[in-house]
Amino acid sequence: MDKKSVSFLLLGLAIGTVLTAGVFSLIIGGGGQSGSGQQVVLKLAHVLPASAPVHQAMVRMSELAAEKSGGLVDIQVFPNGQLGSETETIEQMQRGALAMVKASTAPMEGFIPEMAVFSVPYLFRDSDHYWKVLEGSIGQSILLKGANVGIRGLCYYDSGARSFYTVSKPILTPADLDGMKIRVMNSKTAMDMVDTLGGAPTPIPFGELYTALQQSMVDGAENNPPSMYDTRHWEVAKHYSMDEHARIPDIVLFSQKIWDRLSPQVKLWVQEAANESVVYQKQIWSEYVEECLVNLKAEGVEIYYPPKEPFQEIAQQMYSNFDGTPVEDLISQIQSIK
């Protein structure tokens, strides 16, 4: 075979390789309408550790999306704030630089005002009431309220009930909060809640909370058992008061810019995978909460169960803050659900 023939052969092989690769071309963050033969790579960022049930649920979502699509949808999950803080990744997502983010609904009220309803204290009677709202028309409509700010909600994950944990003394009555600096999320409603109960709300990024507790920048925080246990906050905060003042769900968000570029089939695969991962997450979450409470006790944390009525009575005062807002109507609708 002469040199000219070899050259044409190599050229043909190269073209064939390119064409084959084109069938599985990567679309990272969109870049055009995704077709049926193209692989779609979607990066999903969050700030929790890889041990968290929420992370495991997102890994399951990734597996389900790959199974349903025959490998054409690749959701890559980045835990531990690898791609930035919660706020930073949400902003990246809005720009279309990042496809997906797992966030708490509390800071999302700055983007979608209706999400403030999830931070209203003692609004949900119990877990069953909570999930009736999330999976019913109210919760599902709120998922789609952020289109005008570049955000689409895919699904909610259970984040349990939030309670106070503190360094020097337990919170057994609202009066115990008097003057105490309590770390809260960057949410006006969360800050109003602590302020109404008598504490001093102090918004601090979650990743900085251990040091803040250790150095007495704050006297305590409020969160669910897995968040306290996984972050080793129990090393410095030995009092956990289960007042269960709020049930604030986590939410998986999608960039509206990128979503609009996906084909209908890819959208279906992603949404189905998200929905099915919720069922898995609820199961492992419930089991892990019980495990964490046992582990916290073993690590020397005192767990208290104060009566909730005094907290509920005072918290009711802040409901009037929502008069004349969309949240006022949502509160009424949620309270009417049996």
BAKOLDO-917872 format. One line per 10 residues: number of its first residue (from 1); their letters; for each residue y, z, x of N, C-alpha, C. Coordinates in nm, 2 decimals. Example, Ala and Ser with C-alpha at 12.3 -4.5 7.8 and 13.67 -1.06 7.14 Angstrom:
<rs>
1 = AS = -0.57,0.78,1.32,-0.45,0.78,1.23,-0.33,0.78,1.32  -0.22,0.71,1.28,-0.11,0.71,1.37,0.00,0.79,1.29
</rs>
This chain:
<rs>
1 = MDKKSVSFLL = -0.12,0.00,0.09,0.00,0.00,0.00,0.12,0.00,0.09  0.22,-0.10,0.07,0.33,-0.10,0.15,0.44,0.00,0.12  0.54,0.02,0.20,0.64,0.12,0.18,0.71,0.11,0.05  0.74,-0.02,0.01,0.81,-0.05,-0.11,0.73,0.00,-0.23  0.60,-0.02,-0.23,0.51,0.02,-0.34,0.51,0.17,-0.35  0.50,0.23,-0.23,0.49,0.38,-0.22,0.62,0.44,-0.28  0.74,0.37,-0.25,0.86,0.42,-0.30,0.87,0.41,-0.45  0.82,0.30,-0.51,0.82,0.29,-0.65,0.73,0.39,-0.72  0.61,0.42,-0.65,0.52,0.51,-0.70,0.58,0.65,-0.71  0.64,0.69,-0.60,0.71,0.82,-0.59,0.82,0.83,-0.69
11 = LGLAIGTVLT = 0.90,0.72,-0.71,1.00,0.72,-0.81,0.94,0.74,-0.95  0.83,0.67,-0.98,0.77,0.68,-1.11,0.72,0.82,-1.13  0.66,0.89,-1.03,0.61,1.02,-1.05,0.73,1.12,-1.07  0.84,1.10,-1.00,0.96,1.18,-1.02,1.01,1.17,-1.16  1.02,1.05,-1.21,1.07,1.03,-1.35,0.98,1.09,-1.45  0.85,1.08,-1.42,0.75,1.14,-1.52,0.77,1.29,-1.52  0.79,1.35,-1.40,0.81,1.49,-1.39,0.93,1.54,-1.47  1.04,1.47,-1.45,1.17,1.50,-1.52,1.15,1.49,-1.67  1.08,1.38,-1.72,1.06,1.36,-1.86,0.97,1.47,-1.92  0.87,1.51,-1.84,0.78,1.62,-1.89,0.86,1.75,-1.90
21 = AGVFSLIIGG = 0.94,1.78,-1.79,1.02,1.90,-1.79,1.12,1.90,-1.91  1.17,1.78,-1.94,1.27,1.77,-2.05,1.21,1.82,-2.18  1.08,1.81,-2.20,1.03,1.85,-2.33,1.04,2.00,-2.34  1.04,2.07,-2.23,1.06,2.22,-2.23,1.19,2.26,-2.16  1.29,2.19,-2.18,1.42,2.22,-2.12,1.47,2.35,-2.17  1.53,2.43,-2.08,1.57,2.56,-2.11,1.71,2.55,-2.18  1.73,2.63,-2.28,1.86,2.64,-2.35,1.90,2.78,-2.34  1.98,2.82,-2.24,2.01,2.96,-2.22,2.15,2.98,-2.28  2.14,3.06,-2.40,2.27,3.08,-2.47,2.31,2.96,-2.55  2.22,2.87,-2.58,2.26,2.76,-2.66,2.29,2.64,-2.58
31 = GGQSGSGQQV = 2.40,2.57,-2.61,2.44,2.45,-2.53,2.41,2.32,-2.61  2.37,2.34,-2.73,2.34,2.22,-2.81,2.24,2.25,-2.92  2.22,2.16,-3.01,2.12,2.19,-3.12,1.98,2.19,-3.06  1.91,2.30,-3.08,1.78,2.31,-3.02,1.68,2.23,-3.10  1.60,2.15,-3.04,1.51,2.06,-3.11,1.37,2.13,-3.10  1.27,2.06,-3.17,1.14,2.12,-3.18,1.07,2.12,-3.05  1.10,2.04,-2.96,1.03,2.03,-2.83,1.10,2.10,-2.72  1.20,2.17,-2.74,1.28,2.24,-2.64,1.25,2.39,-2.64  1.24,2.44,-2.52,1.22,2.59,-2.51,1.36,2.65,-2.51  1.37,2.76,-2.59,1.49,2.83,-2.61,1.48,2.97,-2.54
41 = VLKLAHVLPA = 1.56,2.99,-2.44,1.56,3.12,-2.37,1.68,3.20,-2.42  1.65,3.32,-2.48,1.75,3.41,-2.54,1.74,3.54,-2.47  1.86,3.58,-2.41,1.87,3.71,-2.34,1.91,3.82,-2.44  1.84,3.93,-2.44,1.87,4.04,-2.52,1.90,4.17,-2.44  2.02,4.22,-2.45,2.06,4.33,-2.37,2.07,4.46,-2.45  2.04,4.57,-2.38,2.07,4.70,-2.44,2.08,4.81,-2.33  2.12,4.93,-2.37,2.15,5.03,-2.27,2.04,5.14,-2.26  1.94,5.14,-2.35,1.84,5.24,-2.35,1.74,5.22,-2.24  1.66,5.32,-2.20,1.55,5.30,-2.10,1.44,5.23,-2.16  1.36,5.17,-2.07,1.24,5.09,-2.11,1.13,5.18,-2.18
51 = SAPVHQAMVR = 1.14,5.31,-2.17,1.04,5.40,-2.23,1.08,5.42,-2.38  1.20,5.38,-2.42,1.24,5.40,-2.56,1.16,5.32,-2.66  1.12,5.37,-2.78,1.05,5.30,-2.88,1.13,5.17,-2.92  1.26,5.18,-2.92,1.34,5.06,-2.96,1.32,4.95,-2.86  1.31,4.98,-2.73,1.29,4.88,-2.63,1.15,4.82,-2.65  1.05,4.90,-2.68,0.91,4.86,-2.71,0.91,4.76,-2.83  0.99,4.79,-2.93,1.00,4.71,-3.05,1.06,4.57,-3.01  1.16,4.57,-2.92,1.22,4.44,-2.89,1.12,4.36,-2.80  1.04,4.43,-2.72,0.94,4.36,-2.64,0.84,4.30,-2.74  0.81,4.37,-2.85,0.72,4.32,-2.95,0.78,4.20,-3.02
61 = MSELAAEKSG = 0.91,4.21,-3.05,0.98,4.09,-3.11,0.96,3.97,-3.02  0.98,3.99,-2.89,0.97,3.88,-2.79,0.83,3.82,-2.80  0.73,3.91,-2.80,0.59,3.86,-2.81,0.56,3.78,-2.94  0.62,3.83,-3.05,0.60,3.77,-3.18,0.67,3.63,-3.18  0.79,3.62,-3.13,0.86,3.50,-3.12,0.79,3.39,-3.04  0.73,3.44,-2.93,0.65,3.34,-2.84,0.53,3.30,-2.92  0.46,3.39,-2.98,0.34,3.35,-3.06,0.37,3.25,-3.17  0.47,3.28,-3.25,0.50,3.20,-3.36,0.54,3.06,-3.32  0.61,3.05,-3.20,0.67,2.92,-3.16,0.58,2.85,-3.06  0.46,2.91,-3.03,0.38,2.84,-2.92,0.45,2.84,-2.79
71 = GLVDIQVFPN = 0.53,2.95,-2.76,0.60,2.96,-2.63,0.73,2.89,-2.62  0.78,2.83,-2.73,0.91,2.76,-2.73,1.03,2.86,-2.74  1.01,2.98,-2.79,1.11,3.08,-2.80,1.08,3.19,-2.70  1.17,3.21,-2.60,1.15,3.31,-2.50,1.26,3.41,-2.51  1.23,3.53,-2.57,1.33,3.63,-2.57,1.31,3.73,-2.46  1.41,3.73,-2.37,1.40,3.81,-2.25,1.48,3.94,-2.27  1.42,4.06,-2.26,1.48,4.18,-2.29,1.52,4.26,-2.16  1.65,4.29,-2.16,1.71,4.36,-2.04,1.76,4.50,-2.08  1.68,4.61,-2.04,1.72,4.75,-2.08,1.81,4.81,-1.98  1.84,4.94,-2.00,1.91,5.02,-1.90,2.05,4.97,-1.86
81 = GQLGSETETI = 2.12,4.89,-1.95,2.25,4.85,-1.92,2.26,4.75,-1.81  2.15,4.68,-1.78,2.15,4.58,-1.67,2.25,4.47,-1.68  2.28,4.43,-1.81,2.38,4.33,-1.83,2.52,4.38,-1.87  2.54,4.51,-1.86,2.66,4.57,-1.90,2.65,4.68,-2.00  2.76,4.75,-2.03,2.77,4.85,-2.13,2.75,4.79,-2.27  2.73,4.87,-2.37,2.72,4.82,-2.50,2.84,4.74,-2.54  2.96,4.79,-2.52,3.08,4.72,-2.55,3.09,4.59,-2.48  3.06,4.59,-2.35,3.07,4.47,-2.27,2.97,4.36,-2.31  2.85,4.40,-2.35,2.75,4.30,-2.39,2.79,4.25,-2.53  2.84,4.33,-2.61,2.89,4.28,-2.75,2.99,4.17,-2.73
91 = EQMQRGALAM = 3.09,4.20,-2.64,3.19,4.10,-2.61,3.14,3.97,-2.55  3.04,3.99,-2.46,2.97,3.87,-2.41,2.91,3.78,-2.52  2.84,3.86,-2.61,2.78,3.79,-2.72,2.87,3.72,-2.81  2.99,3.78,-2.84,3.09,3.71,-2.92,3.14,3.58,-2.86  3.14,3.58,-2.73,3.19,3.46,-2.66,3.08,3.35,-2.65  2.96,3.39,-2.68,2.84,3.30,-2.66,2.79,3.30,-2.53  2.82,3.40,-2.44,2.77,3.41,-2.31,2.64,3.48,-2.30  2.60,3.55,-2.41,2.48,3.63,-2.43,2.43,3.61,-2.57  2.30,3.59,-2.58,2.25,3.56,-2.72,2.23,3.68,-2.81  2.18,3.79,-2.75,2.14,3.91,-2.84,2.18,4.04,-2.77
101 = VKASTAPMEG = 2.21,4.14,-2.86,2.24,4.27,-2.81,2.18,4.37,-2.91  2.12,4.48,-2.86,2.08,4.59,-2.95,2.19,4.69,-2.94  2.25,4.73,-3.05,2.36,4.83,-3.04,2.34,4.94,-3.15  2.41,5.04,-3.15,2.42,5.13,-3.26,2.52,5.08,-3.36  2.50,5.11,-3.49,2.60,5.06,-3.59,2.73,5.14,-3.58  2.73,5.25,-3.51,2.85,5.33,-3.51,2.97,5.26,-3.44  2.95,5.22,-3.31,3.06,5.15,-3.25,3.09,5.01,-3.31  3.00,4.96,-3.39,3.01,4.83,-3.45,3.12,4.83,-3.56  3.16,4.95,-3.61,3.26,4.96,-3.72,3.39,4.90,-3.67  3.41,4.90,-3.53,3.54,4.84,-3.48,3.54,4.69,-3.50
111 = FIPEMAVFSV = 3.42,4.63,-3.51,3.41,4.49,-3.53,3.39,4.45,-3.68  3.31,4.54,-3.75,3.27,4.51,-3.89,3.30,4.64,-3.96  3.41,4.66,-4.03,3.45,4.78,-4.09,3.35,4.84,-4.19  3.27,4.76,-4.26,3.17,4.81,-4.35,3.06,4.90,-4.28  3.04,4.88,-4.15,2.94,4.95,-4.08,2.98,5.10,-4.06  3.10,5.13,-4.09,3.14,5.27,-4.09,3.06,5.36,-4.19  3.01,5.29,-4.29,2.94,5.37,-4.39,2.81,5.44,-4.34  2.75,5.38,-4.23,2.63,5.44,-4.17,2.66,5.57,-4.10  2.79,5.59,-4.06,2.83,5.71,-3.99,2.88,5.82,-4.08  2.89,5.80,-4.21,2.93,5.90,-4.30,2.83,6.01,-4.31
121 = PYLFRDSDHY = 2.87,6.14,-4.27,2.77,6.25,-4.26,2.71,6.28,-4.40  2.58,6.31,-4.39,2.50,6.35,-4.51,2.50,6.26,-4.62  2.52,6.13,-4.60,2.52,6.03,-4.70,2.38,6.00,-4.75  2.29,5.99,-4.66,2.15,5.96,-4.69,2.07,6.09,-4.72  2.00,6.10,-4.83,1.93,6.22,-4.87,1.81,6.24,-4.78  1.74,6.14,-4.74,1.63,6.15,-4.66,1.59,6.02,-4.60  1.48,6.01,-4.53,1.44,5.88,-4.47,1.41,5.77,-4.57  1.35,5.81,-4.68,1.31,5.71,-4.78,1.44,5.65,-4.84  1.54,5.73,-4.87,1.67,5.68,-4.92,1.74,5.59,-4.82  1.73,5.63,-4.70,1.79,5.56,-4.59,1.73,5.41,-4.58
131 = WKVLEGSIGQ = 1.60,5.40,-4.58,1.54,5.27,-4.57,1.55,5.19,-4.70  1.56,5.25,-4.81,1.59,5.17,-4.94,1.73,5.10,-4.92  1.82,5.17,-4.86,1.96,5.11,-4.84,1.95,5.00,-4.74  1.89,5.03,-4.62,1.89,4.93,-4.51,1.82,4.80,-4.55  1.70,4.82,-4.62,1.62,4.70,-4.65,1.66,4.64,-4.79  1.75,4.70,-4.86,1.79,4.65,-4.99,1.92,4.56,-4.98  1.98,4.53,-5.09,2.09,4.44,-5.09,2.21,4.49,-5.01  2.23,4.62,-5.01,2.35,4.67,-4.93,2.33,4.65,-4.79  2.22,4.70,-4.73,2.20,4.68,-4.59,2.20,4.54,-4.54  2.13,4.45,-4.62,2.11,4.31,-4.58,2.24,4.24,-4.59
141 = SILLKGANVG = 2.33,4.27,-4.68,2.46,4.21,-4.69,2.55,4.24,-4.57  2.54,4.37,-4.53,2.62,4.42,-4.41,2.58,4.34,-4.29  2.45,4.31,-4.27,2.41,4.23,-4.16,2.49,4.11,-4.13  2.54,4.05,-4.24,2.60,3.92,-4.24,2.75,3.93,-4.24  2.81,4.05,-4.24,2.95,4.06,-4.25,3.03,4.03,-4.13  2.96,4.00,-4.01,3.04,3.98,-3.89,3.05,3.84,-3.85  3.02,3.74,-3.93,3.03,3.60,-3.89,3.17,3.56,-3.84  3.27,3.62,-3.90,3.41,3.58,-3.86,3.45,3.64,-3.73  3.37,3.73,-3.67,3.40,3.78,-3.54,3.29,3.75,-3.44  3.21,3.65,-3.48,3.11,3.59,-3.39,2.98,3.67,-3.38
151 = IRGLCYYDSG = 2.95,3.75,-3.48,2.83,3.84,-3.47,2.75,3.82,-3.60  2.62,3.81,-3.58,2.52,3.81,-3.69,2.42,3.92,-3.67  2.39,4.00,-3.77,2.29,4.10,-3.76,2.15,4.04,-3.80  2.05,4.08,-3.72,1.91,4.03,-3.74,1.83,4.13,-3.82  1.84,4.26,-3.77,1.76,4.36,-3.84,1.81,4.50,-3.79  1.76,4.60,-3.86,1.79,4.74,-3.83,1.66,4.80,-3.77  1.69,4.90,-3.67,1.58,4.98,-3.62,1.61,5.13,-3.65  1.50,5.20,-3.67,1.52,5.35,-3.70,1.58,5.42,-3.58  1.68,5.50,-3.60,1.73,5.58,-3.49,1.73,5.73,-3.54  1.66,5.75,-3.64,1.64,5.89,-3.69,1.77,5.97,-3.73
161 = ARSFYTVSKP = 1.75,6.10,-3.73,1.86,6.18,-3.77,1.93,6.24,-3.64  2.06,6.25,-3.64,2.13,6.30,-3.53,2.17,6.45,-3.55  2.16,6.52,-3.44,2.19,6.67,-3.45,2.26,6.71,-3.32  2.31,6.83,-3.32,2.39,6.87,-3.20,2.30,6.94,-3.10  2.32,6.90,-2.97,2.26,6.98,-2.86,2.37,7.02,-2.76  2.36,7.14,-2.72,2.47,7.21,-2.64,2.42,7.28,-2.52  2.52,7.31,-2.43,2.48,7.37,-2.30,2.48,7.53,-2.31  2.58,7.59,-2.37,2.59,7.73,-2.36,2.55,7.81,-2.48  2.56,7.75,-2.60,2.52,7.83,-2.72,2.48,7.73,-2.83  2.40,7.78,-2.92,2.36,7.69,-3.03,2.47,7.67,-3.14
171 = ILTPADLDGM = 2.45,7.56,-3.21,2.54,7.54,-3.33,2.46,7.58,-3.45  2.49,7.69,-3.51,2.41,7.74,-3.62,2.50,7.74,-3.75  2.63,7.73,-3.74,2.72,7.72,-3.85,2.83,7.63,-3.80  2.91,7.57,-3.90,3.03,7.49,-3.85,3.12,7.57,-3.77  3.13,7.70,-3.79,3.23,7.78,-3.71,3.19,7.78,-3.56  3.06,7.76,-3.53,3.02,7.76,-3.39,3.08,7.64,-3.31  3.12,7.54,-3.39,3.18,7.42,-3.32,3.33,7.44,-3.29  3.39,7.54,-3.33,3.53,7.56,-3.31,3.56,7.55,-3.16  3.65,7.46,-3.13,3.69,7.44,-2.99,3.60,7.37,-2.89  3.48,7.34,-2.94,3.38,7.28,-2.85,3.40,7.13,-2.83
181 = KIRVMNSKTA = 3.39,7.09,-2.71,3.41,6.95,-2.68,3.27,6.88,-2.70  3.26,6.79,-2.80,3.13,6.73,-2.83,3.14,6.58,-2.80  3.05,6.53,-2.72,3.05,6.39,-2.70,3.01,6.31,-2.82  3.09,6.21,-2.85,3.05,6.12,-2.97,3.06,5.98,-2.92  3.00,5.89,-3.00,3.01,5.74,-2.97,3.16,5.70,-3.00  3.19,5.58,-2.95,3.32,5.53,-2.97,3.33,5.48,-3.11  3.34,5.57,-3.21,3.34,5.54,-3.35,3.44,5.63,-3.42  3.54,5.58,-3.49,3.63,5.66,-3.56,3.57,5.76,-3.65  3.47,5.71,-3.72,3.40,5.79,-3.82,3.33,5.91,-3.75  3.26,5.88,-3.64,3.19,5.99,-3.57,3.29,6.09,-3.52
191 = MDMVDTLGGA = 3.40,6.04,-3.47,3.51,6.14,-3.42,3.56,6.22,-3.54  3.59,6.16,-3.65,3.64,6.23,-3.77,3.54,6.33,-3.81  3.41,6.30,-3.80,3.31,6.39,-3.85,3.31,6.52,-3.77  3.31,6.51,-3.63,3.32,6.63,-3.55,3.45,6.70,-3.56  3.56,6.63,-3.58,3.69,6.70,-3.60,3.69,6.77,-3.73  3.63,6.72,-3.84,3.63,6.78,-3.97,3.54,6.91,-3.96  3.44,6.91,-3.88,3.35,7.03,-3.87,3.41,7.13,-3.78  3.52,7.10,-3.71,3.59,7.20,-3.63,3.57,7.18,-3.48  3.50,7.08,-3.43,3.49,7.05,-3.29,3.59,6.96,-3.24  3.59,6.94,-3.11,3.68,6.85,-3.04,3.60,6.72,-3.00
201 = PTPIPFGELY = 3.61,6.61,-3.07,3.53,6.49,-3.04,3.58,6.43,-2.91  3.48,6.39,-2.83,3.51,6.34,-2.70,3.43,6.21,-2.67  3.48,6.09,-2.69,3.40,5.97,-2.67,3.38,5.95,-2.52  3.26,5.94,-2.49,3.21,5.91,-2.35,3.10,5.81,-2.35  3.10,5.71,-2.26,2.98,5.62,-2.26,2.85,5.70,-2.24  2.75,5.65,-2.31,2.62,5.73,-2.31,2.57,5.74,-2.17  2.58,5.64,-2.08,2.53,5.65,-1.95,2.60,5.75,-1.86  2.72,5.80,-1.90,2.79,5.90,-1.82,2.77,6.04,-1.88  2.70,6.06,-1.99,2.69,6.18,-2.06,2.62,6.29,-1.97  2.51,6.26,-1.90,2.44,6.36,-1.82,2.54,6.43,-1.73
211 = TALQQSMVDG = 2.61,6.35,-1.66,2.71,6.41,-1.56,2.82,6.49,-1.63  2.86,6.44,-1.75,2.97,6.51,-1.83,2.92,6.65,-1.88  2.79,6.65,-1.92,2.73,6.78,-1.96,2.72,6.87,-1.84  2.67,6.82,-1.73,2.65,6.90,-1.61,2.78,6.95,-1.55  2.88,6.88,-1.56,3.01,6.92,-1.50,3.10,6.98,-1.60  3.05,7.02,-1.72,3.13,7.08,-1.82,3.25,7.00,-1.87  3.24,6.87,-1.86,3.35,6.78,-1.92,3.33,6.79,-2.07  3.21,6.81,-2.12,3.19,6.83,-2.26,3.09,6.95,-2.27  3.10,7.01,-2.39,3.01,7.13,-2.41,2.88,7.09,-2.48  2.87,6.97,-2.53,2.75,6.93,-2.60,2.76,6.78,-2.65
221 = AENNPPSMYD = 2.66,6.74,-2.72,2.66,6.60,-2.77,2.58,6.61,-2.90  2.57,6.49,-2.96,2.49,6.48,-3.09,2.41,6.35,-3.08  2.27,6.37,-3.10,2.19,6.25,-3.10,2.05,6.29,-3.15  1.96,6.19,-3.15,1.82,6.21,-3.19,1.73,6.27,-3.08  1.62,6.32,-3.11,1.53,6.38,-3.01,1.49,6.29,-2.90  1.45,6.16,-2.93,1.42,6.07,-2.81,1.53,6.05,-2.72  1.65,6.04,-2.77,1.77,6.01,-2.68,1.79,6.13,-2.59  1.78,6.25,-2.64,1.79,6.37,-2.56,1.68,6.38,-2.46  1.56,6.35,-2.50,1.45,6.37,-2.41,1.45,6.26,-2.30  1.46,6.14,-2.34,1.45,6.02,-2.24,1.55,6.03,-2.13
231 = TRHWEVAKHY = 1.67,6.08,-2.17,1.78,6.08,-2.07,1.78,6.21,-1.99  1.68,6.30,-2.01,1.67,6.43,-1.94,1.80,6.52,-1.96  1.87,6.50,-2.07,1.98,6.58,-2.10,1.94,6.73,-2.12  1.80,6.75,-2.15,1.75,6.88,-2.17,1.76,6.96,-2.04  1.78,6.90,-1.93,1.79,6.97,-1.80,1.92,7.05,-1.80  2.02,7.01,-1.87,2.15,7.09,-1.87,2.18,7.14,-2.01  2.13,7.08,-2.12,2.16,7.13,-2.25,2.03,7.19,-2.31  2.03,7.32,-2.33,1.90,7.39,-2.36,1.90,7.44,-2.51  2.00,7.40,-2.59,2.01,7.44,-2.73,2.02,7.31,-2.82  1.92,7.30,-2.91,1.92,7.18,-3.00,1.92,7.23,-3.14
241 = SMDEHARIPD = 2.02,7.20,-3.21,2.04,7.25,-3.35,2.02,7.14,-3.45  1.91,7.14,-3.52,1.87,7.03,-3.61,1.94,7.03,-3.74  2.07,7.01,-3.74,2.15,7.00,-3.86,2.14,6.87,-3.93  2.10,6.77,-3.85,2.07,6.63,-3.91,2.19,6.58,-3.99  2.30,6.57,-3.93,2.43,6.54,-4.00,2.44,6.39,-4.03  2.37,6.30,-3.96,2.38,6.16,-3.98,2.26,6.08,-3.95  2.24,5.97,-4.02,2.13,5.88,-3.99,2.20,5.74,-3.96  2.22,5.71,-3.83,2.29,5.59,-3.79,2.19,5.49,-3.73  2.16,5.38,-3.80,2.06,5.29,-3.75,2.11,5.22,-3.62  2.01,5.17,-3.54,2.03,5.07,-3.44,2.03,4.94,-3.51
251 = IVLFSQKIWD = 2.09,4.84,-3.44,2.09,4.71,-3.50,2.07,4.60,-3.39  2.00,4.50,-3.42,1.98,4.39,-3.33,2.08,4.28,-3.38  2.17,4.24,-3.29,2.27,4.14,-3.32,2.25,4.01,-3.24  2.30,3.91,-3.30,2.28,3.77,-3.25,2.42,3.71,-3.24  2.45,3.63,-3.13,2.57,3.56,-3.12,2.58,3.45,-3.23  2.68,3.46,-3.31,2.70,3.35,-3.42,2.71,3.22,-3.36  2.78,3.21,-3.24,2.80,3.08,-3.18,2.67,3.01,-3.14  2.58,3.10,-3.09,2.45,3.05,-3.04,2.36,3.02,-3.16  2.36,3.11,-3.26,2.28,3.10,-3.38,2.31,2.96,-3.45  2.43,2.92,-3.45,2.47,2.80,-3.52,2.42,2.68,-3.45
261 = RLSPQVKLWV = 2.38,2.69,-3.32,2.33,2.58,-3.24,2.18,2.56,-3.26  2.11,2.67,-3.31,1.96,2.66,-3.31,1.92,2.58,-3.43  1.80,2.52,-3.42,1.74,2.45,-3.53,1.69,2.54,-3.63  1.68,2.50,-3.76,1.63,2.58,-3.86,1.49,2.64,-3.83  1.41,2.57,-3.76,1.27,2.62,-3.73,1.28,2.74,-3.63  1.37,2.72,-3.53,1.39,2.83,-3.43,1.45,2.96,-3.50  1.54,2.93,-3.58,1.60,3.05,-3.66,1.49,3.12,-3.74  1.40,3.05,-3.80,1.30,3.11,-3.88,1.20,3.19,-3.79  1.16,3.13,-3.68,1.08,3.21,-3.58,1.14,3.34,-3.54  1.27,3.33,-3.50,1.34,3.45,-3.45,1.35,3.55,-3.56
271 = QEAANESVVY = 1.39,3.51,-3.68,1.41,3.61,-3.79,1.28,3.67,-3.83  1.17,3.59,-3.84,1.04,3.65,-3.87,1.00,3.75,-3.77  1.02,3.72,-3.64,0.98,3.81,-3.53,1.06,3.94,-3.54  1.19,3.93,-3.57,1.27,4.05,-3.58,1.22,4.13,-3.70  1.20,4.07,-3.81,1.15,4.15,-3.93,1.02,4.22,-3.91  0.93,4.15,-3.84,0.80,4.21,-3.81,0.80,4.32,-3.71  0.90,4.31,-3.62,0.91,4.41,-3.51,0.97,4.54,-3.57  1.04,4.54,-3.69,1.09,4.65,-3.76,0.97,4.74,-3.80  0.87,4.68,-3.86,0.75,4.76,-3.91,0.69,4.83,-3.79  0.68,4.76,-3.68,0.62,4.83,-3.56,0.71,4.94,-3.51
281 = QKQIWSEYVE = 0.84,4.92,-3.51,0.93,5.02,-3.45,0.93,5.14,-3.54  0.93,5.13,-3.67,0.93,5.25,-3.75,0.81,5.34,-3.73  0.69,5.28,-3.70,0.57,5.35,-3.68,0.58,5.43,-3.55  0.61,5.35,-3.44,0.61,5.42,-3.31,0.73,5.52,-3.30  0.84,5.49,-3.37,0.95,5.58,-3.37,0.91,5.72,-3.42  0.85,5.72,-3.54,0.81,5.84,-3.60,0.72,5.93,-3.51  0.62,5.86,-3.45,0.53,5.93,-3.36,0.60,5.98,-3.24  0.70,5.91,-3.19,0.76,5.95,-3.07,0.86,6.06,-3.09  0.92,6.07,-3.21,1.01,6.18,-3.24,0.93,6.31,-3.23  0.82,6.32,-3.29,0.74,6.44,-3.29,0.69,6.47,-3.15
291 = ECLVNLKAEG = 0.66,6.37,-3.07,0.62,6.39,-2.93,0.74,6.45,-2.85  0.86,6.40,-2.87,0.97,6.44,-2.80,1.01,6.59,-2.83  1.00,6.63,-2.96,1.02,6.77,-2.99,0.93,6.86,-2.93  0.80,6.82,-2.92,0.70,6.91,-2.85,0.74,6.92,-2.70  0.78,6.80,-2.64,0.81,6.80,-2.50,0.94,6.88,-2.47  1.04,6.87,-2.56,1.16,6.95,-2.54,1.13,7.10,-2.54  1.05,7.14,-2.63,1.01,7.28,-2.63,0.94,7.32,-2.50  0.85,7.24,-2.46,0.78,7.26,-2.33,0.88,7.27,-2.21  0.99,7.20,-2.22,1.09,7.21,-2.11,1.19,7.32,-2.13  1.17,7.41,-2.22,1.25,7.53,-2.24,1.37,7.51,-2.33
301 = VEIYYPPKEP = 1.37,7.40,-2.41,1.48,7.38,-2.50,1.45,7.47,-2.63  1.55,7.54,-2.67,1.54,7.62,-2.80,1.58,7.53,-2.91  1.49,7.51,-3.01,1.52,7.43,-3.12,1.54,7.51,-3.25  1.66,7.49,-3.31,1.70,7.57,-3.42,1.71,7.48,-3.55  1.69,7.54,-3.67,1.70,7.47,-3.79,1.80,7.54,-3.88  1.93,7.53,-3.86,2.03,7.60,-3.94,2.03,7.54,-4.08  2.08,7.62,-4.18,2.09,7.57,-4.31,2.20,7.46,-4.31  2.17,7.35,-4.38,2.26,7.23,-4.38,2.37,7.24,-4.48  2.36,7.33,-4.58,2.46,7.33,-4.69,2.60,7.36,-4.64  2.62,7.45,-4.55,2.76,7.48,-4.50,2.82,7.35,-4.43
311 = FQEIAQQMYS = 2.74,7.28,-4.35,2.78,7.16,-4.29,2.81,7.05,-4.39  2.73,7.04,-4.49,2.75,6.94,-4.59,2.88,6.96,-4.67  2.90,7.08,-4.70,3.02,7.12,-4.78,3.15,7.08,-4.71  3.16,7.11,-4.58,3.28,7.07,-4.50,3.28,6.92,-4.48  3.17,6.86,-4.45,3.17,6.72,-4.42,3.22,6.64,-4.54  3.20,6.69,-4.66,3.24,6.61,-4.78,3.39,6.59,-4.78  3.47,6.67,-4.71,3.61,6.66,-4.71,3.65,6.52,-4.65  3.57,6.47,-4.56,3.62,6.34,-4.49,3.58,6.22,-4.58  3.51,6.23,-4.69,3.48,6.12,-4.77,3.61,6.06,-4.83  3.71,6.14,-4.85,3.83,6.09,-4.90,3.91,6.00,-4.80
321 = NFDGTPVEDL = 3.87,6.00,-4.67,3.93,5.91,-4.57,3.90,5.77,-4.61  3.80,5.74,-4.69,3.76,5.60,-4.71,3.82,5.55,-4.85  3.90,5.63,-4.91,3.96,5.59,-5.04,4.04,5.46,-5.02  4.01,5.37,-5.11,4.09,5.24,-5.10,4.03,5.14,-5.00  3.92,5.17,-4.94,3.86,5.08,-4.84,3.72,5.03,-4.90  3.67,4.92,-4.84,3.54,4.87,-4.88,3.43,4.98,-4.87  3.45,5.07,-4.78,3.34,5.18,-4.76,3.34,5.27,-4.88  3.45,5.29,-4.95,3.45,5.38,-5.06,3.35,5.33,-5.17  3.35,5.20,-5.19,3.26,5.14,-5.29,3.12,5.15,-5.24  3.10,5.13,-5.11,2.96,5.13,-5.05,2.90,5.28,-5.07
331 = ISQIQSIK = 2.99,5.38,-5.04,2.94,5.52,-5.06,2.89,5.54,-5.20  2.97,5.50,-5.30,2.93,5.51,-5.44,2.80,5.44,-5.47  2.78,5.32,-5.42,2.66,5.24,-5.44,2.54,5.31,-5.38  2.56,5.36,-5.26,2.45,5.43,-5.18,2.41,5.55,-5.26  2.50,5.63,-5.30,2.47,5.76,-5.37,2.40,5.73,-5.50  2.42,5.62,-5.56,2.36,5.59,-5.69,2.21,5.54,-5.67  2.17,5.51,-5.55,2.03,5.46,-5.53,1.94,5.58,-5.54  1.84,5.57,-5.62,1.74,5.68,-5.64,1.62,5.65,-5.56
</rs>
